[in-house]
Amino acid sequence: MKDFAVVAGLILIAVVLWEAFEAVVLPRMVSRPFRLTRMFYRLTWGAWTAFARQLRPRRSEAFMSYFGPLSLLLLLALWAVGLVTGFGLLEWAAGVSIIPGEIPGVAHALYFSGTTFFTLGLGDVAPITHLGKFITVAEAGTGFGFLALIIGYVPVIYQGFSRREVAISMLDARAGSPPSAGELLRRHADSYGQQELGQLLRDWERWSAELLESHLSYPILAYFRSQHSNQSWLAALAAVLDSSAIVRVGLQGACQRQADLTFAMARHAVVDLAQVFSTPPRKPAVNRLPPEHFEALVRHLESSGLRLRDPETAEGRLSALRALYEPYIHALSVYLRLPLPAWTPQARRSDNWQTSAWEKRPATESARVRVSITEEDDRHF
């Protein structure tokens, strides 16, 4: 039994340390047929989404938002339990004692391993062999380094999440909530807006590159959802790809070169992320832009003075571009349960910045209410 415990303990320690090394110290996509961390997220995400389907839409979205932070804490806890168990088996095989001459069981060895790993040093259980003392020192050093690594790991995750969400929040006033390509282009239709559109596409080229690097390094970020239920990183990426595709088709007065670069970077991001989550491209069951919606999109753009250079062939060329990225974003949408935006706003609704928790009214009207209240308060005092 002790020989088996030694082998099992060494394997468990090696696997956990290697998983933590790949996830934290070497944050890159590593192609291996078996990874504990990947299996952990596959199992927990599947169970989480299955339960979420039983809830009402509003509660389901709120329930889904808990998965990212909770899974991170649970993963760290599982790593710690794995290391404590592995070292505990080694300590039991080497021998630990409560009082001289008494050999306790595995439970006492696991308890001793836990106090050593978390550097408590209670002293009620102690190793009785030189090998046991060496293992104790090794575990204390491993536990100290592991906890220090985790303390540095968690802030990196939340910094990456914060950088991603800043750009998504800024897209609210530029493309609506949820964002759509037609609305983004309509709001940048005038001559000054065209200059702004070029800068916007340049910024989103960089955002797509940062998204690719951060989510390849730390795939857990993909499970972190935006603060508003009508926003998400995948919807923002889809809206930017849609907008870049329309400009590439031939939107008069638009910055086509920058649209080419943004489209290339955004597609690179969505394809690689689909590979990370093992979601092969799948054609959407429902066409996101059927002919009648394309005509509505053209009318939506023309109402703001934007016209396509060659309307007769534009739909076919746009369909060819959509085939380069839509199967990938659809696969990610199904897996992560993040809805994709329409090409044009389906209904007239206020942007997030125009609403409040108290009443759904335009921000300008709310501002007038706040001013009147402030003036009344001043007179009162």
N, C-alpha and C positions, 0 to 999 in steps of 0.2 A: 504493500500500500504506500509506503513512504517513497519508493522509487517512482510509482505512478504520480504521487503528489508533486515530486520534484519536476518531473517532465511537464505535468499540467501547469504548474506554477510558472515555469520558465516560458512556456508557450504563451500563456495568458499575458505575462508581463511584456514579452516581446511584441505581441500583436497590438496591445493597447498603446505602448510607446511609439510604435511605428505609425499607428493611426493618428495619434496626436501630433507626431512629427510632420506627417503629410498634410494634416489639416491646418496646422498653426505655423510651423517653422518653414515648411516647404509648400506654400499654398498654391499649388498648380494642379491642373487636371492630370491625374495619373491613370493611365488605362490599365486596369487590372481586372481579371474576371471576378474577383471577390474582394469586397471591402466592407468591413463591419459598419462603418459610418454610413455608407450608401444603403446598405441593407436596413439599418436602423431607420433612416428617413423614408425608405420605401414602405416599411411596415407601419410606422406611426402615421405617416401622411395618409396612407390608404384608410386606416381606421378612423382618423380624424375627419376626413372628407365624407366617409360613409355615414358618420353620425351627423355631420352638418347637413346632409341632404334631408334629414328628417325634421329639420327646423324650418321655421318661416324665413323668407329671404332676408329680412332685416336682421334677425337674430343669427341667421347662418353666417352672414358677413362678419358680424361682431365676433362670433365664435371662431371663425377662421383666422381672425387677426391675432388670436392668442397663440397660435401654433408656433410661429417663428421664435418669439422669446422663450416660451416654455420648452420647446425642443432643444434650444441652446443650453438651457440649464440642465435639462434631463441628460443630454449627451455628455456634458462635463461630469455630472454625477455618475454616469455609467462608467466613464473612464476611471474615475477615482475608485469606484467599487471594484472594477477589474484589477487595478493595481494592488489594492488592499488585499483582495482575495489571492492573487498570485503570490505576493510576498508572505501572506499568512500560511499558505501551503508550504512554502520553503521553510518558514520558521518552525512549523510543526514537525517537518521532517528533520530539521537540524536540532530541535529540542528547546523548549522554553519551560520555565518553572515558576510556580507561585511561591512555594516554600522549598527549601533545599531537599532534594531527593524525591519530589513529587512531580510526575510528568502529566500535565493537563491535556485535555483533548483538543480537537481542532477548533472548537468554539473559542477557547482561551487564546489559541494562537491567532485567530482572526481578530479578536479584541486587541491583543498586543500589537498586531500589524496596524490596526486602525489608529491606535494612540501614537505609534511611531511615525506613520505616514503623515499625520496632521501635526506632528512635532509637539504632542502634549507632554510626553515624558512623565507619566504618572508614577511609574516605578513599581507598581504592584505585581507586574509580571516581567520577568527578565530572561534573557537567553542564558543557557547553561553550557554552551560549547563555543569554541573559538569561531567555528563556522557561523553559528547563530549570531554572534556578536558582529561579525563582518556583514552578514545580511541585514542586521538592524541598522548599521551605519549606512549601508547602501540604500536602504529604504528611506531613511530620514533625509538623505541627500536628494533622492528622487522626489519625495513628497515636497520638499522645499522648492526644488526647481519647477515641479509641476504646478504648484500653486502660484509661483511667480509668473510662470508662462500664461496661466489663465487670467491673472490680473491684468496682464498686458493685452490679452487676446480679446476680451470683451469690449474694451473701449474702441479697438480697431473696427469691430463689427458695427458698432453704433455710429462711428464716424463715417464709415462707408454708407450706411443707411441715410444719415443726415445729408451728405453731399448729393445723394441720388434724389432725395425728396425736395431739395431746394429748387432744382430745375423743374420738377413736376409741378410744384406750387406756382412757379412763375408762368407756366404754360396755361394756367387757368384763365387769365385775362387776355391771352394771345390766341387761344384756340377753343375756349369754352370748356364747360364741364358736363359730361366728359369731353375730352378733346376730339376734334374731327378735322380732317384735311380741308374740307370745304370751308369751314369756319376760320381756320388758321389763314388760309389764302385770302378769304374775303376781308378779314381784318387788316390785311397788309396790301390792300389793292391800290392805294394812292401812290404817288411818286415817292413820298417820304417812306411809306410803308414798304415799298420795294427794296429800299436800302436796308430797312430794318429786317426784312425777310432774309436777305443775304447774311446778315450778321447772326440772325436767329439760327439759320441752317448751319452756320459755322460753329456756333455754340453747341448745337445738338450733335454735330459730328464729334466734337470733343466729349460730350456727355456720353455718347454711344461707346466711344473708346474706353472711357472710365468705367462705364457699366460692364463692358466686356472683361476688363481686367479685374474689377472688384468681385464680380459674380463668378468668374472662373476661379479666382483665388478662394473665395468664401461663398460657395453655392447656397449656404443657409440664408443669405441676404434675399434671395428670390422669394422666400416664404414670408418675409416681412412685408406687410401690406401698408398702403398709404393711409394717412389720417382720414381722408374722405372716401366714402364708399364708391363714389363715381370717378375716382382717380386710381391709377396704378402705373407702375413702371412699364408694364407690357402694353397698356393702352396708349401711353405716351410714345413708346417706341413704334407702335403700329401707326399712330397718327403722323409721326415724322416720316416714316417710310411711305405712307400714302401721299403725303404732301410732296415729298421728293420725287415720287413717281409721276405725279401730275406735272410738275415743273419739267421733268425730263421728257415727257411726251411732247411738250412744246407750248408752254404757257407764255404768251406774249408779255415782254417786259420783265420777265423773271430771270433770276441768276442761275442759269442752267449748269454752269461749271461747278458751282458750290453744291447744287442739288445732286450732281453726279457723285461728288466726294462723300456727302452725307449719306446718300443711299448706299454706297459701297460699305461704309463703316457700320451703318445700322444693320444691314443685311449680314455682315460678318458677325456681329454680336448675336443676332437671333439664331443664326445657324449653329454657332459654337455652343450657345446655351442649350439648344435643343439636344446637342450631343451629350452635354454634361448630365442632363436629366433623363437621358435614354428615351427621348420622345421622338421617334422617327416622323418625318413629315407626313401629314395626312391632309388630303383635300377636304376643305369644309363641306359639310353636308348641305349647307345653304349658301348660295352665292352672296358674298358681301356687297357686290355691286352689279346687280342684274341690269339689263338694258334700260328699264324704266328709271332706276336709281341713277344710272349714268347720265341720262337726260336731265334728271332733276339736279344733279351735280353741275352740269354745264349751265343750266339756267341760274343756279345759285351763284356761280362765278360771274356769269354775264350781268347779273343784276348789280354787281359791283364794278363793272367795267373790265373784267378779266376775260380774255378770249383765247381759245386754242388756235394754234397756227393752221392746223389741218384737221378740222373736226371730223371729216369723213373717215380717216384712218386712225383717229386718236383712240377710239375704244379698243381696237385690236392691239395697238402698241401698248396701251395701258394694261390690257389683259396679260400680255407677255411679261411685263415687268412684275405684275402681281404674282405670277406663277413662280417668281424667284424667291419670294419671301412669305407669301400667305400660308402655304402648307406648314411652315415652321412655326409661325406665330399662332396658328390655329392649334397645333399639337401642344404648344406650351400653354395656351389658353385652357384647353381641356384638362391638362394635367394639374395646373395650378389653380384652376377654377377662377380665372380672371377674365371677365368679359372683354371682348374687343369692341372698339368704338365703330360707329357708323361713319360713312364717308361724308355725310352732311348731317346737321342737327335734325333729329327726328321730330322734335317738338320745341316750341319756344320755352326756354327755361332760363332762370337767372344763373349767372356764374356763381361760384362759391363765395367770391369776395362780395357779392351783392346780397348775401343772405346772412342771417344771424340765428342764434339759438332761440330767440324770443319770437320773432315774426319774420316771415318770408316777404321782405319788401326791398326795393332797390336801396342801395347804400346811400344814395343822395337824399332820399326821403328820410331814412334813418338818421342821417347827419343833421337834417333840419330839426328832427324831433329832439336829438341830443342837445343842439344849440339852444332851443327854446327852453328845455329843462334847465340847462346851465344858467341861462339868463334869469329864470324864475328863482333858482336857488340863490343867485347873487342878490336879487332884490330882497329875498327873504332874510338873508343874513346882513 
